[in-house]
């Protein structure tokens, strides 16, 4: 069952996706903590936008780059709290492990 913060994050993702006439999400995707380009919110937004879109999620803003144009969106309070809580490991069902580099690889 999703909590208030997860629902707020999903709603925020769909609001951003809707600004670009993208495909709305039914659920947040899994992501990596403390990684603004691969956190659940960023991955969910990018999945709903055209290929080649770049998404970066910060503590208070979402940045979307599409077709060379940059757009910024404020995150509502409960979505901001989701980002903080996710980065602290409080949404383990949405965590995706960080990729580890093998020794000798960049």
C-alpha positions as CSV (number, residue, x, y, z in Angstrom):
1,X,0.0,0.0,0.0
2,X,1.3,3.4,-0.9
3,X,1.7,6.1,1.7
4,X,0.9,9.8,1.5
5,X,4.4,10.8,0.4
6,X,4.5,8.1,-2.3
7,X,1.1,9.2,-3.6
8,X,2.2,12.9,-3.6
9,X,5.4,11.9,-5.5
10,X,3.4,10.0,-8.1
11,X,1.0,12.9,-8.4
12,X,3.9,15.4,-8.9
13,X,5.5,13.1,-11.5
14,X,2.2,12.9,-13.4
15,X,1.8,16.7,-13.2
16,X,5.2,17.1,-14.9
17,X,4.5,14.4,-17.4
18,X,1.2,16.1,-18.2
19,X,2.9,19.4,-19.0
20,X,4.6,17.6,-21.9
21,X,1.5,15.6,-23.0
22,X,3.4,12.4,-21.9
23,X,2.1,9.1,-20.8
24,X,0.9,9.2,-17.1
25,X,2.4,6.7,-14.6
26,X,0.3,4.3,-12.5
27,X,3.1,3.8,-10.0
28,X,6.5,5.1,-9.1
29,X,9.4,3.2,-10.6
30,X,12.3,1.9,-8.4
31,X,15.3,4.1,-8.2
32,X,18.6,4.9,-6.5
33,X,18.8,7.0,-3.3
34,X,20.8,10.3,-3.5
35,X,20.9,10.1,-7.3
36,X,18.8,12.9,-8.8
37,X,18.8,11.4,-12.2
38,X,17.9,7.8,-11.2
39,X,15.7,8.3,-8.2
40,X,12.1,6.9,-8.4
41,X,10.7,10.4,-9.2
42,X,13.2,11.0,-12.0
43,X,12.8,7.6,-13.5
44,X,9.0,7.7,-13.4
45,X,9.0,11.2,-15.1
46,X,11.5,10.2,-17.8
47,X,9.6,7.0,-18.5
48,X,6.5,9.1,-19.4
49,X,8.3,11.5,-21.7
50,X,9.8,11.1,-25.2
51,X,13.0,9.2,-25.6
52,X,16.1,11.4,-25.0
53,X,14.5,13.5,-22.2
54,X,16.7,14.3,-19.3
55,X,15.3,14.6,-15.8
56,X,17.0,15.7,-12.6
57,X,15.2,15.8,-9.2
58,X,16.5,17.9,-6.4
59,X,15.2,18.5,-2.9
60,X,12.7,21.1,-4.1
61,X,12.7,21.2,-7.9
62,X,12.5,19.0,-10.9
63,X,14.5,19.9,-14.0
64,X,13.4,18.5,-17.4
65,X,15.4,19.0,-20.6
66,X,13.6,18.1,-23.7
67,X,14.4,19.1,-27.3
68,X,17.1,21.5,-26.0
69,X,14.6,23.3,-23.8
70,X,15.0,23.4,-20.0
71,X,11.9,23.5,-17.7
72,X,11.9,23.7,-13.9
73,X,9.0,22.6,-11.7
74,X,8.5,23.1,-7.9
75,X,7.9,20.0,-5.9
76,X,4.9,20.2,-3.5
77,X,5.6,19.7,0.2
78,X,4.6,16.0,0.4
79,X,6.6,15.1,-2.7
80,X,9.7,16.9,-1.2
81,X,9.2,14.8,1.9
82,X,9.1,11.7,-0.2
83,X,12.5,12.7,-1.7
84,X,14.0,13.3,1.8
85,X,12.6,10.0,3.2
86,X,13.6,8.0,0.1
87,X,17.2,9.3,0.4
88,X,17.2,8.2,4.0
89,X,16.2,4.7,3.1
90,X,12.6,4.9,4.4
91,X,11.0,3.5,1.2
92,X,12.9,0.2,0.8
93,X,10.3,-1.2,-1.6
94,X,11.3,1.4,-4.2
95,X,15.1,1.1,-3.8
96,X,17.2,-0.2,-6.6
97,X,20.8,-1.0,-5.8
98,X,23.5,1.3,-7.0
99,X,25.6,-0.2,-9.7
100,X,29.0,-1.2,-8.5
101,X,32.0,-0.9,-10.7
102,X,34.3,-3.8,-10.9
103,X,37.9,-3.2,-10.0
104,X,39.8,-1.8,-13.0
105,X,36.7,-0.4,-14.7
106,X,35.7,3.3,-14.8
